Amino acid sequence: MTSLDRPDRLASRPRRLLGRAALALAALALSGAALAQSTATAPIRVVAAENFYGDVAKQLGGAHVAVTSILSNPDQDPHLFEASPKTARDLHNAALVVYNGADYDPWMDKLLAASKNDKRVVIVAADLVGKKAGDNPHLWYDPRTMPAVAQKIVDELDRADAAHKAEYDANLAKFLGTLKPVDDKIEALKAKYQGVPVTATEPVAGYLCDAIGLTMKNARFQLSVMNDTEPAASDIAAFEQDLRGKRVRVFIYNAQAVTKLTERMLGLAKQSGVPSVSVTETEPAGKNYQQWMSTQVDALAQALGKP
């Protein structure tokens, strides 16, 4: 999910993205690229809108898939992504596409609609977990999401490449097994901290906090920041009072989409002695999805445990 205050971060996103997407689609119209077919020597082409879905697809498909992740820079605000001709070409040539949905990556809908391909399979995480536009779109922080996505990916790989079905199924079992330690940590935190109040600049880790049973405060403030609208003065005041009065145990902030207002709240949390936890919207380099989630759960646990 920049260290700059960008007042147009989400509000103007559709207009700017569609402008670049139009250029991408124009370039695609000139390209005669055909859908990549899975053969004994050619891996199945997979395109993931977000790198954590791409990482999981790679863990499941192994050497039999070639994965391209569109959003992969943890230092870049993902909401500011602008589609390019390469993005359009990658999607057109993909046999399998995975993206988040719930209006987190609306440019995907536009690009896919303009690049018809009957042989391409599309997996939308939001559809698998019953989420839609208007819901919290940070679905990968929900412990239920990735198992559902992984199962669907393997179902499609089994169907497309039955010769390696046993390998895909074994990879799925291994992947789900590696999620269990994270789930166990969440359950342990729930047993200890359920009902404890916390707050955040954006609802990035909202599903994780729900799974632990934490009481999330200042929801209106978070939605305003996420949608790049100025929070109401009363919401800002309530947030500040929670920090100054230490009415919350932990302050969670999106380190990937920073504004002057969120920086101010971070400074106030430090000044007031409220432990802070940074979260990101993009999987960092050098870690897989399980390691990334485990690290962030550990950081939250450490902050909750501070007196």
QUIRANOR-V355768 format. One record per residue. N is the residue number from 1. RES is the residue in three letters. BURIAL is 1 if it has 24 or more other ideal C-beta (glycine too) atoms within 12 Angstrom, else 0. D_LAST is the distance of its C-alpha to the last C-alpha in Angstrom with 2 decimals. Layout:
n=[N | N]
res=[RES | RES]
burial=[BURIAL | BURIAL]
d_last=[D_LAST | D_LAST]
This chain:
n=[1 | 2 | 3 | 4 | 5 | 6 | 7 | 8 | 9 | 10 | 11 | 12 | 13 | 14 | 15 | 16 | 17 | 18 | 19 | 20 | 21 | 22 | 23 | 24 | 25 | 26 | 27 | 28 | 29 | 30 | 31 | 32 | 33 | 34 | 35 | 36 | 37 | 38 | 39 | 40 | 41 | 42 | 43 | 44 | 45 | 46 | 47 | 48 | 49 | 50 | 51 | 52 | 53 | 54 | 55 | 56 | 57 | 58 | 59 | 60 | 61 | 62 | 63 | 64 | 65 | 66 | 67 | 68 | 69 | 70 | 71 | 72 | 73 | 74 | 75 | 76 | 77 | 78 | 79 | 80 | 81 | 82 | 83 | 84 | 85 | 86 | 87 | 88 | 89 | 90 | 91 | 92 | 93 | 94 | 95 | 96 | 97 | 98 | 99 | 100 | 101 | 102 | 103 | 104 | 105 | 106 | 107 | 108 | 109 | 110 | 111 | 112 | 113 | 114 | 115 | 116 | 117 | 118 | 119 | 120 | 121 | 122 | 123 | 124 | 125 | 126 | 127 | 128 | 129 | 130 | 131 | 132 | 133 | 134 | 135 | 136 | 137 | 138 | 139 | 140 | 141 | 142 | 143 | 144 | 145 | 146 | 147 | 148 | 149 | 150 | 151 | 152 | 153 | 154 | 155 | 156 | 157 | 158 | 159 | 160 | 161 | 162 | 163 | 164 | 165 | 166 | 167 | 168 | 169 | 170 | 171 | 172 | 173 | 174 | 175 | 176 | 177 | 178 | 179 | 180 | 181 | 182 | 183 | 184 | 185 | 186 | 187 | 188 | 189 | 190 | 191 | 192 | 193 | 194 | 195 | 196 | 197 | 198 | 199 | 200 | 201 | 202 | 203 | 204 | 205 | 206 | 207 | 208 | 209 | 210 | 211 | 212 | 213 | 214 | 215 | 216 | 217 | 218 | 219 | 220 | 221 | 222 | 223 | 224 | 225 | 226 | 227 | 228 | 229 | 230 | 231 | 232 | 233 | 234 | 235 | 236 | 237 | 238 | 239 | 240 | 241 | 242 | 243 | 244 | 245 | 246 | 247 | 248 | 249 | 250 | 251 | 252 | 253 | 254 | 255 | 256 | 257 | 258 | 259 | 260 | 261 | 262 | 263 | 264 | 265 | 266 | 267 | 268 | 269 | 270 | 271 | 272 | 273 | 274 | 275 | 276 | 277 | 278 | 279 | 280 | 281 | 282 | 283 | 284 | 285 | 286 | 287 | 288 | 289 | 290 | 291 | 292 | 293 | 294 | 295 | 296 | 297 | 298 | 299 | 300 | 301 | 302 | 303 | 304 | 305 | 306 | 307]
res=[MET | THR | SER | LEU | ASP | ARG | PRO | ASP | ARG | LEU | ALA | SER | ARG | PRO | ARG | ARG | LEU | LEU | GLY | ARG | ALA | ALA | LEU | ALA | LEU | ALA | ALA | LEU | ALA | LEU | SER | GLY | ALA | ALA | LEU | ALA | GLN | SER | THR | ALA | THR | ALA | PRO | ILE | ARG | VAL | VAL | ALA | ALA | GLU | ASN | PHE | TYR | GLY | ASP | VAL | ALA | LYS | GLN | LEU | GLY | GLY | ALA | HIS | VAL | ALA | VAL | THR | SER | ILE | LEU | SER | ASN | PRO | ASP | GLN | ASP | PRO | HIS | LEU | PHE | GLU | ALA | SER | PRO | LYS | THR | ALA | ARG | ASP | LEU | HIS | ASN | ALA | ALA | LEU | VAL | VAL | TYR | ASN | GLY | ALA | ASP | TYR | ASP | PRO | TRP | MET | ASP | LYS | LEU | LEU | ALA | ALA | SER | LYS | ASN | ASP | LYS | ARG | VAL | VAL | ILE | VAL | ALA | ALA | ASP | LEU | VAL | GLY | LYS | LYS | ALA | GLY | ASP | ASN | PRO | HIS | LEU | TRP | TYR | ASP | PRO | ARG | THR | MET | PRO | ALA | VAL | ALA | GLN | LYS | ILE | VAL | ASP | GLU | LEU | ASP | ARG | ALA | ASP | ALA | ALA | HIS | LYS | ALA | GLU | TYR | ASP | ALA | ASN | LEU | ALA | LYS | PHE | LEU | GLY | THR | LEU | LYS | PRO | VAL | ASP | ASP | LYS | ILE | GLU | ALA | LEU | LYS | ALA | LYS | TYR | GLN | GLY | VAL | PRO | VAL | THR | ALA | THR | GLU | PRO | VAL | ALA | GLY | TYR | LEU | CYS | ASP | ALA | ILE | GLY | LEU | THR | MET | LYS | ASN | ALA | ARG | PHE | GLN | LEU | SER | VAL | MET | ASN | ASP | THR | GLU | PRO | ALA | ALA | SER | ASP | ILE | ALA | ALA | PHE | GLU | GLN | ASP | LEU | ARG | GLY | LYS | ARG | VAL | ARG | VAL | PHE | ILE | TYR | ASN | ALA | GLN | ALA | VAL | THR | LYS | LEU | THR | GLU | ARG | MET | LEU | GLY | LEU | ALA | LYS | GLN | SER | GLY | VAL | PRO | SER | VAL | SER | VAL | THR | GLU | THR | GLU | PRO | ALA | GLY | LYS | ASN | TYR | GLN | GLN | TRP | MET | SER | THR | GLN | VAL | ASP | ALA | LEU | ALA | GLN | ALA | LEU | GLY | LYS | PRO]
burial=[1 | 1 | 0 | 0 | 0 | 1 | 0 | 0 | 1 | 1 | 0 | 0 | 1 | 0 | 0 | 0 | 1 | 0 | 0 | 1 | 1 | 0 | 0 | 1 | 1 | 0 | 1 | 1 | 0 | 0 | 0 | 0 | 0 | 0 | 1 | 1 | 0 | 1 | 0 | 0 | 0 | 0 | 1 | 1 | 1 | 1 | 1 | 1 | 1 | 1 | 1 | 1 | 1 | 1 | 1 | 1 | 1 | 1 | 1 | 1 | 1 | 1 | 0 | 1 | 1 | 1 | 1 | 1 | 1 | 1 | 1 | 1 | 0 | 1 | 0 | 1 | 1 | 1 | 1 | 1 | 1 | 1 | 1 | 1 | 1 | 0 | 1 | 1 | 1 | 1 | 1 | 1 | 1 | 1 | 1 | 1 | 1 | 1 | 1 | 1 | 1 | 1 | 1 | 1 | 1 | 1 | 1 | 1 | 1 | 1 | 1 | 1 | 0 | 1 | 1 | 0 | 1 | 0 | 0 | 1 | 1 | 1 | 1 | 1 | 1 | 1 | 0 | 1 | 1 | 0 | 1 | 0 | 0 | 0 | 1 | 1 | 1 | 1 | 1 | 1 | 1 | 1 | 1 | 1 | 1 | 1 | 1 | 1 | 1 | 1 | 1 | 1 | 1 | 1 | 0 | 1 | 1 | 1 | 0 | 1 | 1 | 0 | 0 | 1 | 0 | 0 | 0 | 1 | 1 | 0 | 1 | 1 | 0 | 0 | 1 | 1 | 0 | 1 | 1 | 0 | 0 | 1 | 1 | 0 | 1 | 1 | 0 | 0 | 1 | 1 | 0 | 0 | 1 | 0 | 0 | 1 | 1 | 1 | 1 | 1 | 1 | 1 | 1 | 1 | 1 | 1 | 1 | 1 | 1 | 1 | 1 | 1 | 0 | 1 | 0 | 1 | 1 | 1 | 1 | 1 | 1 | 1 | 1 | 1 | 1 | 1 | 1 | 1 | 0 | 0 | 1 | 0 | 0 | 0 | 1 | 1 | 0 | 1 | 1 | 1 | 0 | 1 | 1 | 0 | 0 | 0 | 0 | 1 | 1 | 1 | 1 | 1 | 1 | 1 | 1 | 1 | 1 | 1 | 1 | 0 | 1 | 1 | 0 | 0 | 1 | 1 | 0 | 1 | 1 | 0 | 0 | 0 | 0 | 1 | 1 | 1 | 1 | 1 | 1 | 1 | 1 | 1 | 1 | 1 | 0 | 0 | 0 | 1 | 1 | 1 | 0 | 1 | 1 | 1 | 1 | 1 | 1 | 0 | 1 | 1 | 1 | 0 | 1 | 1 | 0 | 0 | 0]
d_last=[29.62 | 31.34 | 29.90 | 32.60 | 32.65 | 35.25 | 36.34 | 38.55 | 35.98 | 36.62 | 39.03 | 41.90 | 40.96 | 43.82 | 46.51 | 45.56 | 45.00 | 48.24 | 50.12 | 49.11 | 49.50 | 53.04 | 53.89 | 52.43 | 54.49 | 57.57 | 57.22 | 56.72 | 59.93 | 61.79 | 60.36 | 62.17 | 59.44 | 59.71 | 57.03 | 56.10 | 57.38 | 55.88 | 58.37 | 58.44 | 57.68 | 55.78 | 52.14 | 51.02 | 49.77 | 46.36 | 44.79 | 41.17 | 40.02 | 36.48 | 35.86 | 33.50 | 36.40 | 38.72 | 36.62 | 36.69 | 40.44 | 41.00 | 39.15 | 41.32 | 44.59 | 44.51 | 47.72 | 49.44 | 47.61 | 47.46 | 44.34 | 43.93 | 40.64 | 41.11 | 37.57 | 36.12 | 34.72 | 30.91 | 31.43 | 33.62 | 32.85 | 34.45 | 35.46 | 37.84 | 39.76 | 43.50 | 45.91 | 48.50 | 51.84 | 50.28 | 47.77 | 50.73 | 52.72 | 49.92 | 49.52 | 53.29 | 53.64 | 50.77 | 51.55 | 48.02 | 45.58 | 41.94 | 39.92 | 37.04 | 38.83 | 37.36 | 38.53 | 36.11 | 39.12 | 42.10 | 44.24 | 44.59 | 46.50 | 48.84 | 49.57 | 50.14 | 52.38 | 54.50 | 54.83 | 56.42 | 56.45 | 57.31 | 56.26 | 52.74 | 49.99 | 46.99 | 43.65 | 41.31 | 37.80 | 37.45 | 40.63 | 39.39 | 36.30 | 37.95 | 36.37 | 38.36 | 38.39 | 36.01 | 33.37 | 30.26 | 32.08 | 29.27 | 30.50 | 29.55 | 25.89 | 27.17 | 27.41 | 30.82 | 32.41 | 33.04 | 34.58 | 36.97 | 37.84 | 38.37 | 40.64 | 42.67 | 43.08 | 44.37 | 46.67 | 48.24 | 48.51 | 50.17 | 52.59 | 53.40 | 53.67 | 54.54 | 55.62 | 52.01 | 50.56 | 49.57 | 47.60 | 45.79 | 44.96 | 43.67 | 41.48 | 40.06 | 39.24 | 37.57 | 35.53 | 34.34 | 33.43 | 31.21 | 29.27 | 28.41 | 25.52 | 23.85 | 24.64 | 23.26 | 19.86 | 19.92 | 20.95 | 18.23 | 15.56 | 17.66 | 17.73 | 13.98 | 12.96 | 16.31 | 16.40 | 12.95 | 13.98 | 14.05 | 16.69 | 18.98 | 21.94 | 24.20 | 24.32 | 24.59 | 21.99 | 22.77 | 24.43 | 21.66 | 19.17 | 21.95 | 22.39 | 18.79 | 19.25 | 16.67 | 17.85 | 18.96 | 19.54 | 22.10 | 24.56 | 27.50 | 25.97 | 25.36 | 28.93 | 30.38 | 28.81 | 29.87 | 33.36 | 33.55 | 34.15 | 32.69 | 30.06 | 31.24 | 30.29 | 28.68 | 26.50 | 25.41 | 24.70 | 22.64 | 20.54 | 20.07 | 19.20 | 16.45 | 14.90 | 15.76 | 14.60 | 11.25 | 12.96 | 11.86 | 8.79 | 10.75 | 13.93 | 16.65 | 19.76 | 23.14 | 23.79 | 27.42 | 28.46 | 27.20 | 28.64 | 28.36 | 26.53 | 23.85 | 23.55 | 23.13 | 20.29 | 18.57 | 19.11 | 17.80 | 14.51 | 14.17 | 15.42 | 13.01 | 9.84 | 9.56 | 9.31 | 12.95 | 15.01 | 18.76 | 21.31 | 25.07 | 28.16 | 30.26 | 29.89 | 29.48 | 32.28 | 32.16 | 30.11 | 31.42 | 30.00 | 28.26 | 26.61 | 25.54 | 23.95 | 22.30 | 20.80 | 19.42 | 18.03 | 16.32 | 14.83 | 13.57 | 12.18 | 10.32 | 8.87 | 8.13 | 6.38 | 3.81 | 0.00]
